[in-house]
Amino acid sequence: MHTLTKIFVAAAAVLSVALATLTMAYAVNADRIVKELRAERAAKEQANASKDAAVAEYGMQRQLDEARVQDLSSRLTALQNTLVEREQSLARSEADRAVAQQAVLAGQTQIEVAQSGVKTLTEILSGQSTELAALRTSELRLRTDLREITDRFNNTEAERDVYASNLRAMTERLTELQHLLAAAGGSTAAGSNSGGSLLSAYFTGRVDEVTLDSGSNETLVRLNVGSTDSVRTDADLFVTRGAEWIANVRVVQVDLNYCVARVVVTAAGRAIQVGDTVESRLQ
């Protein structure tokens, strides 16, 4: 064989061995590189996932921080408003304190004036104590005198009442006798005055109507008292005007709430009028 050929064959063999070695090395390095690449990709994906989680967590944390910032801003605003109100309240308190101090000063002045007045009044009272004792003594003496005068007055009043009662009874009796005497004289002139009677119950009434009976030519009166007031037929009643006696009338007709009477005797120069008072007994 030619020498050169042998060299080429030997070189080819060496190259083959070297290529095989390189191929094996490449295969080993390729597996290692693939594994490293896959590990790098897995690490990258994990890093991206961590990044996304971190970004999401950052977003949530940012929202929370923004909410906290807003809350803190609101609190800060509220605190500022409260601070303003407190400052205003403090200013008002200061003004009130100034007014209160002025009032205290005025009160102290008034207290001093009052103390001076009390001192003056004490002096006046101490000076008037003797006069008050004398006045009390005079008051006791006057009360004693007044009690004695009152007792004498009461005794006089009792005696006056007794005398007045007796005088009233005597006057009533005298008036009845005078009226009976006048009625007796009138019956002689009129010829129809017998049969009258006095009522035991006392009452008063009013003359509502005065008429003249054309048949008997007698004066008739309508009174606002009747059987409910114990009025009966043939009862004698007395007509007065104020404290003045006007006439005697005798009942001829009785109803429940009114009666009709005829005039028996009339005071000289007097005539019964509507509105005169009628009494069952002269007082």
Backbone as numpy.savetxt, mean C-alpha at the origin, in Angstrom:
# Nx Ny Nz CAx CAy CAz Cx Cy Cz
100.13 -75.07 -82.44 99.26 -73.89 -82.44 100.15 -72.67 -82.44
99.61 -71.68 -83.02 100.44 -70.49 -83.12 100.54 -69.85 -81.77
101.54 -69.25 -81.49 101.80 -68.64 -80.17 100.84 -67.52 -79.90
100.60 -66.74 -80.87 99.68 -65.60 -80.69 98.30 -66.10 -80.37
97.96 -67.15 -81.03 96.63 -67.70 -80.78 96.53 -68.18 -79.37
97.57 -68.81 -78.92 97.60 -69.28 -77.54 97.46 -68.12 -76.57
98.11 -67.02 -76.94 98.02 -65.84 -76.06 96.60 -65.33 -76.03
95.97 -65.32 -77.23 94.59 -64.86 -77.30 93.67 -65.79 -76.55
93.94 -67.06 -76.66 93.09 -68.04 -75.95 93.28 -67.87 -74.47
94.58 -67.72 -74.07 94.84 -67.53 -72.64 94.20 -66.25 -72.15
94.30 -65.21 -72.98 93.70 -63.92 -72.59 92.19 -64.03 -72.52
91.63 -64.81 -73.51 90.17 -64.98 -73.49 89.75 -65.75 -72.28
90.60 -66.76 -71.92 90.25 -67.53 -70.71 90.30 -66.63 -69.48
91.35 -65.83 -69.45 91.47 -64.91 -68.28 90.31 -63.94 -68.26
89.98 -63.45 -69.46 88.85 -62.51 -69.54 87.55 -63.18 -69.15
87.41 -64.44 -69.54 86.19 -65.17 -69.18 86.08 -65.31 -67.68
87.25 -65.69 -67.11 87.25 -65.83 -65.64 86.93 -64.48 -64.98
87.58 -63.46 -65.53 87.35 -62.12 -64.95 85.90 -61.69 -65.15
85.36 -62.02 -66.35 83.97 -61.64 -66.61 83.04 -62.39 -65.69
83.37 -63.69 -65.49 82.52 -64.48 -64.59 82.59 -63.89 -63.17
83.82 -63.52 -62.83 83.97 -62.92 -61.49 83.19 -61.61 -61.40
83.32 -60.83 -62.47 82.60 -59.55 -62.47 81.10 -59.79 -62.47
80.71 -60.83 -63.22 79.25 -61.11 -63.28 78.75 -61.49 -61.91
79.51 -62.34 -61.26 79.12 -62.75 -59.92 79.11 -61.55 -58.96
80.15 -60.72 -59.10 80.21 -59.54 -58.23 79.04 -58.60 -58.53
78.73 -58.50 -59.85 77.61 -57.63 -60.24 76.31 -58.15 -59.67
76.16 -59.49 -59.77 74.92 -60.08 -59.26 74.79 -59.82 -57.76
75.92 -60.03 -57.08 75.87 -59.78 -55.61 75.59 -58.32 -55.34
76.29 -57.43 -56.06 76.09 -55.99 -55.84 74.69 -55.56 -56.24
74.14 -56.19 -57.32 72.79 -55.82 -57.77 71.76 -56.19 -56.71
71.91 -57.39 -56.11 70.96 -57.78 -55.05 71.06 -56.81 -53.85
72.31 -56.47 -53.56 72.48 -55.56 -52.42 71.90 -54.19 -52.73
72.13 -53.74 -53.99 71.62 -52.41 -54.38 70.11 -52.42 -54.39
69.50 -53.52 -54.89 68.02 -53.60 -54.91 67.47 -53.55 -53.50
68.16 -54.35 -52.62 67.69 -54.34 -51.22 67.82 -52.95 -50.62
68.95 -52.30 -50.89 69.13 -50.95 -50.35 68.12 -49.98 -50.94
67.84 -50.18 -52.29 66.86 -49.30 -52.93 65.48 -49.50 -52.32
65.16 -50.78 -52.14 63.84 -51.04 -51.52 63.79 -50.47 -50.08
64.92 -50.67 -49.39 64.94 -50.10 -48.03 64.82 -48.59 -48.06
65.50 -47.98 -49.05 65.41 -46.53 -49.17 63.99 -46.08 -49.51
63.35 -46.86 -50.44 61.95 -46.52 -50.79 61.03 -46.68 -49.56
61.25 -47.79 -48.84 60.41 -47.99 -47.64 60.65 -46.87 -46.64
61.96 -46.51 -46.49 62.26 -45.42 -45.56 61.65 -44.12 -46.04
61.68 -43.93 -47.42 61.10 -42.71 -47.96 59.60 -42.67 -47.73
58.95 -43.83 -48.00 57.48 -43.88 -47.78 57.15 -43.64 -46.31
57.96 -44.27 -45.44 57.73 -44.07 -44.00 57.96 -42.61 -43.63
59.01 -42.04 -44.25 59.29 -40.63 -43.98 58.16 -39.76 -44.49
57.61 -40.12 -45.71 56.47 -39.34 -46.22 55.25 -39.47 -45.32
55.02 -40.73 -44.86 53.87 -40.94 -43.96 54.07 -40.15 -42.67
55.29 -40.20 -42.15 55.58 -39.43 -40.93 55.40 -37.94 -41.18
55.88 -37.55 -42.43 55.73 -36.14 -42.76 54.27 -35.76 -42.83
53.44 -36.61 -43.52 52.00 -36.31 -43.63 51.35 -36.28 -42.24
51.73 -37.24 -41.40 51.17 -37.25 -40.04 51.60 -36.00 -39.28
52.91 -35.64 -39.49 53.39 -34.44 -38.82 52.68 -33.20 -39.33
52.46 -33.19 -40.69 51.73 -32.05 -41.25 50.31 -31.98 -40.71
49.63 -33.16 -40.66 48.26 -33.18 -40.13 48.24 -32.75 -38.66
49.22 -33.32 -37.91 49.28 -32.94 -36.49 49.59 -31.46 -36.35
50.46 -30.96 -37.25 50.77 -29.53 -37.21 49.54 -28.70 -37.51
48.74 -29.20 -38.52 47.51 -28.46 -38.86 46.54 -28.42 -37.68
46.37 -29.62 -37.05 45.48 -29.66 -35.90 46.02 -28.80 -34.77
47.33 -28.89 -34.55 47.92 -28.08 -33.50 47.78 -26.60 -33.82
47.88 -26.28 -35.12 47.74 -24.88 -35.52 46.33 -24.40 -35.28
45.35 -25.27 -35.63 43.96 -24.89 -35.37 43.74 -24.69 -33.87
44.30 -25.66 -33.08 44.17 -25.51 -31.63 44.83 -24.23 -31.14
46.03 -23.97 -31.73 46.73 -22.74 -31.33 45.94 -21.51 -31.72
45.35 -21.54 -32.95 44.55 -20.39 -33.39 43.34 -20.21 -32.47
42.67 -21.36 -32.11 41.53 -21.27 -31.19 41.97 -20.71 -29.86
43.16 -21.21 -29.38 43.67 -20.67 -28.12 44.00 -19.19 -28.24
44.55 -18.82 -29.39 44.87 -17.40 -29.60 43.60 -16.56 -29.58
42.55 -17.06 -30.26 41.28 -16.33 -30.25 40.71 -16.25 -28.84
40.77 -17.40 -28.13 40.27 -17.41 -26.76 41.05 -16.44 -25.89
42.40 -16.50 -26.07 43.23 -15.58 -25.30 42.95 -14.13 -25.68
42.69 -13.90 -26.99 42.36 -12.54 -27.43 41.05 -12.07 -26.80
40.05 -13.00 -26.77 38.76 -12.65 -26.15 38.94 -12.37 -24.67
39.74 -13.24 -24.02 40.00 -13.02 -22.61 40.72 -11.71 -22.37
41.69 -11.44 -23.28 42.43 -10.20 -23.15 41.51 -9.00 -23.31
40.60 -9.09 -24.31 39.63 -8.00 -24.52 38.74 -7.84 -23.30
38.24 -9.01 -22.78 37.38 -8.96 -21.59 38.13 -8.37 -20.41
39.42 -8.80 -20.27 40.22 -8.25 -19.17 40.45 -6.76 -19.34
40.69 -6.34 -20.61 40.86 -4.90 -20.85 39.59 -4.14 -20.51
38.42 -4.72 -20.95 37.14 -4.06 -20.61 36.94 -4.02 -19.09
37.26 -5.17 -18.45 37.14 -5.20 -16.99 38.06 -4.19 -16.34
39.28 -4.08 -16.91 40.23 -3.10 -16.37 39.69 -1.68 -16.52
39.06 -1.41 -17.70 38.47 -0.08 -17.91 37.35 0.17 -16.90
36.49 -0.88 -16.74 35.39 -0.73 -15.77 35.92 -0.53 -14.36
36.98 -1.32 -14.02 37.55 -1.17 -12.69 38.15 0.23 -12.50
38.78 0.72 -13.57 39.34 2.07 -13.48 38.23 3.11 -13.31
37.12 2.92 -14.10 35.99 3.83 -13.94 35.38 3.73 -12.55
35.24 2.45 -12.07 34.70 2.25 -10.72 35.61 2.86 -9.67
36.92 2.70 -9.91 37.88 3.30 -8.98 37.75 4.82 -8.97
37.55 5.38 -10.18 37.37 6.83 -10.26 36.11 7.25 -9.51
35.02 6.47 -9.72 33.78 6.80 -8.99 33.97 6.64 -7.49
34.70 5.57 -7.12 34.95 5.36 -5.70 35.75 6.51 -5.10
36.73 6.97 -5.88 37.50 8.11 -5.42 36.62 9.34 -5.25
35.71 9.54 -6.23 34.80 10.68 -6.12 33.89 10.52 -4.91
33.36 9.28 -4.73 32.50 9.02 -3.57 33.27 9.21 -2.27
34.52 8.76 -2.28 35.34 8.93 -1.07 35.54 10.40 -0.75
35.74 11.19 -1.83 35.89 12.63 -1.61 34.61 13.23 -1.04
33.48 12.80 -1.64 32.19 13.29 -1.12 31.98 12.85 0.31
32.34 11.57 0.58 32.18 11.05 1.95 33.06 11.82 2.93
34.26 12.13 2.50 35.15 12.91 3.36 34.55 14.29 3.65
33.99 14.91 2.59 33.33 16.20 2.81 32.15 16.05 3.76
31.39 14.92 3.57 30.25 14.69 4.46 30.73 14.46 5.89
31.85 13.73 6.04 32.39 13.51 7.38 32.80 14.82 8.02
33.44 15.67 7.22 33.84 16.98 7.74 32.61 17.79 8.14
31.58 17.74 7.24 30.35 18.47 7.58 29.70 17.88 8.82
29.71 16.50 8.89 29.13 15.86 10.08 29.88 16.22 11.35
31.20 16.29 11.26 31.99 16.70 12.42 31.64 18.12 12.85
31.45 18.97 11.83 31.05 20.35 12.15 29.69 20.36 12.83
28.74 19.56 12.26 27.42 19.50 12.87 27.49 18.92 14.27
28.36 17.90 14.46 28.52 17.31 15.80 29.03 18.36 16.77
29.99 19.13 16.31 30.51 20.19 17.18 29.42 21.19 17.52
28.62 21.56 16.49 27.51 22.50 16.74 26.50 21.88 17.69
26.20 20.55 17.44 25.23 19.86 18.31 25.76 19.78 19.74
27.05 19.47 19.89 27.63 19.42 21.22 27.54 20.77 21.92
27.79 21.81 21.14 27.64 23.15 21.71 26.20 23.41 22.12
25.25 22.97 21.21 23.84 23.14 21.55 23.44 22.34 22.77
23.97 21.09 22.86 23.67 20.25 24.02 24.20 20.89 25.29
25.38 21.44 25.19 25.95 22.11 26.35 25.07 23.28 26.77
24.62 24.05 25.74 23.75 25.19 26.05 22.44 24.72 26.65
21.85 23.65 26.03 20.59 23.13 26.56 20.76 22.59 27.98
21.92 21.95 28.23 22.18 21.45 29.58 22.20 22.59 30.58
22.86 23.67 30.17 22.89 24.83 31.05 21.49 25.39 31.26
20.70 25.44 30.15 19.33 25.97 30.27 18.49 25.07 31.16
18.61 23.72 30.94 17.84 22.78 31.75 18.22 22.85 33.21
19.53 22.95 33.46 19.95 23.07 34.86 19.43 24.35 35.48
19.34 25.42 34.64 18.80 26.67 35.16 17.30 26.63 35.36
16.59 25.76 34.56 15.13 25.70 34.65 14.63 24.62 35.60
15.54 23.81 36.16 15.11 22.73 37.06 14.35 23.28 38.26
14.84 24.40 38.80 14.17 25.01 39.95 12.78 25.50 39.55
12.71 26.14 38.34 11.41 26.62 37.87 10.46 25.45 37.63
10.99 24.33 37.10 10.15 23.17 36.85 9.61 22.59 38.16
10.45 22.55 39.17 9.98 22.07 40.47 8.87 22.97 41.00
9.07 24.30 40.84 8.03 25.23 41.30 6.75 25.05 40.49
6.91 24.82 39.17 5.73 24.62 38.33 5.00 23.34 38.71
5.75 22.28 39.04 5.11 21.03 39.45 4.33 21.22 40.75
4.93 21.99 41.66 4.22 22.28 42.90 2.94 23.05 42.63
3.05 24.04 41.73 1.86 24.81 41.36 0.83 23.93 40.66
1.33 23.00 39.80 0.41 22.12 39.10 -0.35 21.23 40.08
0.36 20.69 41.07 -0.31 19.86 42.07 -1.37 20.66 42.82
-1.00 21.91 43.16 -1.96 22.75 43.88 -3.17 23.06 42.99
-2.89 23.34 41.69 -3.99 23.63 40.78 -4.87 22.40 40.56
-4.24 21.22 40.47 -5.03 20.00 40.31 -5.94 19.76 41.51
-5.38 20.02 42.69 -6.20 19.87 43.89 -7.39 20.84 43.85
-7.09 22.10 43.49 -8.18 23.08 43.40 -9.18 22.69 42.33
-8.66 22.19 41.18 -9.55 21.79 40.10 -10.43 20.62 40.51
-9.85 19.68 41.27 -10.64 18.54 41.73 -11.76 19.00 42.65
-11.41 19.94 43.53 -12.45 20.46 44.44 -13.53 21.20 43.66
-13.09 22.02 42.66 -14.08 22.76 41.86 -14.94 21.80 41.06
-14.30 20.73 40.54 -15.05 19.74 39.76 -16.09 19.04 40.63
-15.67 18.69 41.85 -16.64 18.05 42.75 -17.81 18.97 43.03
-17.50 20.26 43.31 -18.59 21.20 43.56 -19.47 21.37 42.32
-18.81 21.40 41.14 -19.57 21.55 39.90 -20.47 20.33 39.66
-19.92 19.12 39.92 -20.74 17.92 39.76 -21.94 17.93 40.70
-21.68 18.34 41.93 -22.80 18.44 42.86 -23.84 19.44 42.37
-23.33 20.60 41.85 -24.26 21.62 41.33 -25.02 21.09 40.13
-24.31 20.32 39.25 -24.97 19.75 38.07 -26.06 18.76 38.49
-25.73 17.93 39.51 -26.73 16.98 39.97 -27.96 17.70 40.52
-27.70 18.76 41.31 -28.83 19.53 41.84 -29.61 20.19 40.71
-28.87 20.71 39.68 -29.55 21.37 38.56 -30.41 20.38 37.80
-29.87 19.15 37.62 -30.65 18.13 36.93 -31.93 17.79 37.68
-31.78 17.70 39.01 -32.98 17.41 39.81 -33.99 18.54 39.66
-33.51 19.80 39.82 -34.41 20.95 39.68 -35.03 21.01 38.29
-34.17 20.72 37.25 -34.70 20.77 35.88 -35.75 19.70 35.66
-35.50 18.49 36.23 -36.48 17.42 36.08 -37.79 17.79 36.75
-37.68 18.33 37.96 -38.91 18.76 38.66 -39.62 19.86 37.89
-38.80 20.84 37.38 -39.40 21.96 36.65 -40.06 21.47 35.36
-39.40 20.49 34.68 -39.97 19.95 33.46 -41.29 19.25 33.73
-41.31 18.47 34.83 -42.55 17.77 35.17 -43.66 18.77 35.51
-43.29 19.78 36.28 -44.31 20.77 36.65 -44.77 21.55 35.43
-43.80 21.91 34.53 -44.18 22.65 33.33 -45.07 21.82 32.43
-44.72 20.53 32.28 -45.54 19.65 31.45 -46.95 19.53 32.02
-47.00 19.34 33.34 -48.31 19.23 33.96 -49.10 20.51 33.79
-48.43 21.66 33.98 -49.10 22.95 33.84 -49.58 23.15 32.41
-48.72 22.77 31.42 -49.12 22.92 30.02 -50.32 22.05 29.68
-50.31 20.81 30.20 -51.45 19.92 29.95 -52.72 20.48 30.56
-52.55 21.05 31.77 -53.74 21.64 32.40 -54.23 22.84 31.61
-53.26 23.65 31.12 -53.66 24.81 30.32 -54.35 24.38 29.03
-53.78 23.34 28.38 -54.39 22.87 27.14 -55.76 22.26 27.39
-55.86 21.50 28.50 -57.16 20.92 28.82 -58.18 22.01 29.13
-57.67 23.05 29.82 -58.57 24.16 30.12 -58.98 24.86 28.84
-58.00 25.07 27.94 -58.35 25.71 26.67 -59.25 24.82 25.85
-58.99 23.48 25.88 -59.86 22.57 25.15 -61.27 22.58 25.71
-61.37 22.69 27.02 -62.71 22.75 27.62 -63.44 24.00 27.16
-62.72 25.12 27.10 -63.37 26.35 26.62 -63.74 26.23 25.16
-62.85 25.58 24.33 -63.16 25.41 22.91 -64.33 24.50 22.71
-64.47 23.47 23.55 -65.60 22.55 23.37 -66.92 23.24 23.67
-66.90 24.20 24.55 -68.13 24.95 24.82 -68.53 25.75 23.60
-67.48 26.30 22.88 -67.80 27.09 21.70 -68.14 26.20 20.53
-67.44 25.06 20.36 -67.68 24.24 19.19 -68.74 23.20 19.42
-68.93 22.75 20.66 -69.96 21.79 20.99 -69.62 20.38 20.61
-68.31 20.05 20.29 -67.97 18.68 19.88 -66.56 18.31 20.30
-66.14 18.50 21.54 -64.79 18.25 22.02 -64.74 17.20 23.12
-65.69 16.37 23.22 -65.70 15.36 24.27 -65.16 14.05 23.73
-64.62 13.21 24.60 -64.20 11.87 24.22 -62.74 11.74 23.86
-61.89 12.77 23.97 -60.49 12.67 23.61 -59.68 11.96 24.68
-58.49 11.37 24.27 -57.60 10.68 25.21 -56.15 10.92 24.80
-55.26 10.86 25.78 -53.82 11.04 25.53 -53.15 9.67 25.33
-52.09 9.64 24.49 -51.35 8.41 24.23 -50.19 8.32 25.20
-49.92 7.09 25.64 -48.81 6.89 26.59 -47.45 6.92 25.89
-47.38 6.42 24.65 -46.11 6.39 23.92 -45.81 7.76 23.33
-44.54 8.18 23.42 -44.17 9.48 22.86 -43.62 9.29 21.44
-44.10 10.11 20.52 -43.57 10.11 19.15 -43.83 11.48 18.56
-43.20 11.75 17.45 -43.37 13.01 16.74 -43.68 12.71 15.28
-44.36 13.67 14.65 -44.69 13.53 13.24 -44.70 14.89 12.56
-45.35 14.96 11.39 -45.36 16.19 10.62 -46.73 16.38 9.98
-47.12 17.62 9.86 -48.38 17.95 9.19 -48.12 17.97 7.68
-48.81 17.07 6.95 -48.61 16.98 5.50 -49.64 17.79 4.72
-50.83 17.98 5.28 -51.90 18.65 4.52 -52.89 19.29 5.49
-53.41 20.45 5.13 -54.43 21.16 5.93 -55.59 21.48 4.98
-56.81 21.00 5.33 -58.00 21.25 4.50 -59.17 21.68 5.39
-60.15 22.26 4.74 -61.39 22.68 5.43 -62.54 21.82 4.95
-63.18 21.10 5.90 -64.34 20.25 5.56 -65.54 21.15 5.32
-66.05 21.15 4.08 -67.17 22.03 3.72 -68.46 21.63 4.41
-68.62 20.31 4.73 -69.87 19.86 5.36 -69.96 20.29 6.80
-68.86 20.03 7.59 -68.89 20.36 9.02 -68.23 21.68 9.33
-67.59 22.29 8.31 -66.90 23.56 8.48 -65.78 23.43 9.53
-65.16 22.20 9.61 -64.06 21.98 10.53 -62.74 21.87 9.74
-61.69 22.29 10.41 -60.36 22.18 9.80 -59.82 20.78 10.04
-59.44 20.07 8.96 -58.88 18.73 9.03 -57.41 18.77 8.63
-56.61 17.93 9.28 -55.17 17.87 8.96 -54.79 16.41 8.71
-53.90 16.23 7.76 -53.36 14.89 7.47 -51.96 14.83 8.05
-51.69 13.80 8.88 -50.43 13.65 9.58 -49.69 12.40 9.07
-48.38 12.42 9.13 -47.58 11.29 8.61 -47.29 10.25 9.68
-48.17 10.09 10.65 -48.08 9.04 11.66 -49.35 8.23 11.60
-49.25 6.91 11.90 -50.42 6.04 11.81 -50.42 4.98 12.90
-51.08 3.88 12.61 -51.23 2.83 13.61 -49.89 2.20 13.97
-48.90 2.24 13.04 -47.58 1.71 13.37 -46.89 2.56 14.44
-47.35 3.79 14.63 -46.80 4.68 15.67 -47.69 4.70 16.91
-48.60 3.72 17.04 -49.52 3.60 18.20 -50.62 4.65 18.17
-50.89 5.25 17.02 -51.99 6.22 16.91 -53.32 5.46 16.87
-54.32 5.99 17.58 -55.66 5.38 17.57 -56.69 6.49 17.43
-57.91 6.10 17.10 -59.01 7.06 16.94 -59.34 7.72 18.28
-59.68 9.02 18.18 -60.04 9.85 19.34 -58.85 10.18 20.21
-57.62 9.92 19.73 -56.43 10.32 20.49 -56.16 11.80 20.27
-55.79 12.50 21.33 -55.46 13.92 21.23 -53.97 14.08 20.95
-53.62 14.87 19.95 -52.24 15.16 19.59 -52.02 16.66 19.67
-50.75 17.08 19.79 -50.41 18.48 19.97 -49.56 18.95 18.79
-49.93 20.06 18.18 -49.22 20.65 17.05 -48.36 21.79 17.58
-47.09 21.76 17.26 -46.16 22.81 17.71 -45.36 23.32 16.51
-44.78 24.49 16.72 -43.89 25.08 15.71 -42.69 25.62 16.47
-41.60 24.83 16.42 -40.46 25.17 17.25 -40.80 24.88 18.70
-40.65 25.89 19.57 -41.00 25.72 20.99 -42.39 26.26 21.29
-43.12 26.64 20.25 -44.44 27.29 20.44 -45.57 26.29 20.20
-46.55 26.27 21.14 -47.75 25.43 20.96 -48.70 26.13 20.01
-49.22 25.37 19.01 -50.09 25.96 17.99 -51.54 25.51 18.19
-51.75 24.18 18.35 -53.13 23.70 18.41 -53.17 22.30 18.98
-54.39 21.87 19.39 -54.68 20.49 19.73 -55.55 19.91 18.63
-55.26 18.64 18.22 -56.07 17.97 17.21 -56.49 16.61 17.76
-57.63 16.09 17.25 -58.14 14.80 17.68 -58.28 13.90 16.45
-57.74 12.69 16.54 -57.70 11.75 15.43 -59.12 11.25 15.14
-59.50 11.29 13.84 -60.82 10.80 13.43 -60.71 9.60 12.49
-59.53 9.41 11.88 -59.34 8.29 10.96 -57.87 7.87 11.01
-57.64 6.54 11.12 -56.27 6.03 11.26 -56.00 5.03 10.14
-54.86 5.19 9.50 -54.36 4.18 8.55 -53.02 3.68 9.07
-52.35 2.84 8.25 -51.12 2.21 8.71 -50.02 3.25 8.93
-49.83 4.18 7.96 -48.73 5.13 8.03 -49.18 6.59 8.06
-50.46 6.86 8.18 -50.94 8.23 8.28 -52.27 8.23 9.02
-52.70 9.43 9.40 -54.00 9.58 10.04 -54.57 10.94 9.68
-55.89 11.09 9.91 -56.59 12.37 9.69 -57.15 12.81 11.03
-56.93 14.07 11.38 -57.43 14.61 12.65 -58.12 15.93 12.40
-59.03 16.27 13.30 -59.72 17.57 13.22 -59.18 18.47 14.29
-59.17 19.76 14.02 -58.63 20.74 14.95 -59.63 20.93 16.08
-59.14 20.77 17.32 -59.99 20.94 18.50 -59.89 22.35 19.04
-58.67 22.82 19.24 -58.47 24.16 19.76 -57.18 24.71 19.17
-57.15 26.02 18.94 -55.99 26.68 18.33 -55.57 27.83 19.21
-54.25 28.04 19.30 -53.75 29.18 20.05 -54.22 30.47 19.40
-54.41 31.51 20.21 -54.92 32.79 19.71 -53.97 33.35 18.66
-54.53 33.70 17.50 -53.73 34.31 16.44 -52.84 33.33 15.70
-53.05 32.03 15.87 -52.22 31.04 15.22 -53.07 30.12 14.36
-52.47 29.54 13.33 -53.14 28.58 12.45 -52.16 27.48 12.08
-52.67 26.27 11.94 -51.80 25.14 11.57 -51.32 25.31 10.14
-50.07 25.01 9.91 -49.47 25.10 8.58 -48.82 23.76 8.24
-48.69 23.50 6.92 -47.98 22.30 6.46 -46.53 22.36 6.91
-46.03 21.28 7.48 -44.66 21.23 7.98 -44.55 21.41 9.47
-45.68 21.80 10.16 -45.65 21.90 11.60 -45.40 20.53 12.22
-44.88 20.54 13.42 -44.59 19.29 14.13 -45.79 18.85 14.94
-46.04 17.55 14.94 -47.10 16.99 15.77 -46.46 16.05 16.79
-46.90 16.15 18.06 -46.35 15.35 19.13 -47.46 14.65 19.89
-47.16 13.46 20.41 -48.13 12.76 21.20 -48.20 13.29 22.62
-47.12 13.99 23.03 -47.08 14.54 24.38 -46.16 15.74 24.36
-46.53 16.81 25.02 -45.72 18.01 25.08 -44.51 17.78 25.98
-43.35 18.21 25.52 -42.13 18.04 26.29 -41.77 19.31 27.06
